[in-house]
């Protein structure tokens, strides 16, 4: 019996939990999961702001209204997967996945292209109509499934999952990792794919009576590194990625296994009264760390500018890695700087460089 199965068996012997403890665990998970999964994608709400919003409906600070809306909508998505998982007679469907995407993204909106040359509309709840890709740390473009391939690959993914759920040949961490990786390699929507993947990870865990887990935003680099390791084992062919094998996704299986093992261990300690709380997020207030107060008027895009000034050849992906924020958030900051006439890109992402036209924005920073 593996360590996870041993822990799971012990966790089951502690059921049912007393009502207050179960309520406290669920509430803490709600805050931690919503905060981390959104923070991984560039949401700017702090842990404290997230907690106030989800527990009391209060909004403080000067965060973008869209960040507040998406945080609340993501929590609705969490409730959706919990309800769906409890219905044992209802199998996972593409319709549900599309509804989940529509819910967490709230409404149709516009995004700016990676090069900043044009804006395009994001239609929520529908599969992508244009190709999507990611720039690797080496500057290469790594393509996901094409719009034409996506419906077929998603149909295959859902059919495969339904069959595996019935067979129960795979360990839960293997099923979770395989589904997560195959889904990410398809990248079926034009936005929200990472959040949907992590929501569906917890849908699968709940279907198998395991506790839900959190992929921490402060572990983002390791998380992305593991996915890249799977990419190397699987190769660039989109069909191979959409039908990846267990062996090819072993780095992600190991990563998920470690998180699940730690979660079960902590919950058992909590149930036994050996620890008083379990927080799956970087909570500055509880850890005793003081929040960094920036100089008046300084924005995150000023940090982007500083790095560009230091290294004009720096890529968007390198900026993302250094600052620990999502590439889409980096693109927003770059667009701000371009709109202000501060920087200009000369050449493409590979082999090009940033030209500094001036060193301040209109507000003086």
Secondary structure, 3 states (H helix, E strand, C coil): CCHHHHHHHHHHHCCCCCHHHHHHHHHHHHHHHHHHHHHCCCCCCCHHHHHHHHHHCCCCCCCCHHHHHHHHHHHHHHHHHHHHHHCCCCCCCHHHHHHHHHHHHCCCEEEECCCCCCEEEECCCCCCCCCCEEECCCCCEEECCCHHHHHHHHHHHHHHHHHHHHHCCCCHHHHHHHHHHHHHHHCCCCCCHHHHHHHHHHHHHHHCCCCCCCCCHHHHHHHHHHHHHHHHHHCCCHHHHHCCCCCCCHHHHHHHHHHHHHHHHHHHHHHCCCCCCCCCCCCHHHHCCCCCCCCCCCCHHHHHHHHHHHCCCCCHHHHHHHHCCCHHHHHHHHHHHHHCCCEEEECCCCCCEEEECCCCCCCCC
